[in-house]
Amino acid sequence: MIFLFFFLSQFDIIYFMKTYHFVVSGRVQGVAFRYYTVKNAVNNRIRGTVQNLGNGDVEVYAQGDDESIKRFENFLRSGPPSARVEYLLKEEINTSELFQGFEIIY
């Protein structure tokens, strides 16, 4: 039996991870949207940030593999039970930044 071991550098990890910018519109503030976003991100091994915007939207930066991002995006499309998502903007961004964990920006 042959075992292959290899180590991924930070640059290799970035290659396999994609980074997206989301803006969630609707009734998404004052309904624990950020709390549930962090919880869902951690469960899906997503790195990034979430913050409320002054216009009532929520902004999310999310970094992860394709499958994790798909599951996370599905959550963002509906949000927690008390939220009402009307629109979700999604754009892939190119970055060499590697987020550490997932956090709320105040």
C-alpha positions, -999 to +999 in steps of 0.1 A: +000+000+000+012+034-009+002+064+012+005+098-002+009+127+022+010+163+011+008+196+029-013+225+016+001+259+019-020+290+025-019+296-013-031+261-021-060+265+003-070+298-013-070+280-047-096+255-035-117+281-017-139+306-034-149+340-019-183+356-024-198+389-015-236+387-007-260+415+000-293+403+016-323+426+013-357+425+029-367+422+066-332+411+077-323+435+105-337+431+140-345+394+134-313+378+146-301+374+110-265+379+118-266+355+147-281+327+125-257+335+097-227+329+120-242+297+133-249+285+097-214+295+085-197+277+113-218+245+107-208+247+070-171+255+076-175+289+060-151+317+068-159+354+065-179+382+080-215+395+083-226+431+091-257+453+090-257+481+065-272+515+070-298+510+044-313+480+062-295+453+042-271+427+055-237+423+039-218+389+040-184+379+028-181+341+026-152+319+018-154+281+014-155+252-010-183+249-036-206+226-017-203+245+015-210+278-003-241+263-019-255+252+014-247+286+030-263+304+000-295+284+005-297+296+041-291+332+030-320+330+005-344+322+033-327+334+065-340+326+100-377+321+107-385+357+116-367+371+085-382+378+051-355+378+023-367+397-007-335+398-027-300+382-026-271+397-045-242+373-051-209+380-067-176+361-067-146+381-058-109+374-063-089+379-032-058+365-017-071+372+018-078+342+039-105+349+065-099+335+100-132+321+113-166+338+108-174+370+127-200+398+131-187+432+122-204+459+144 
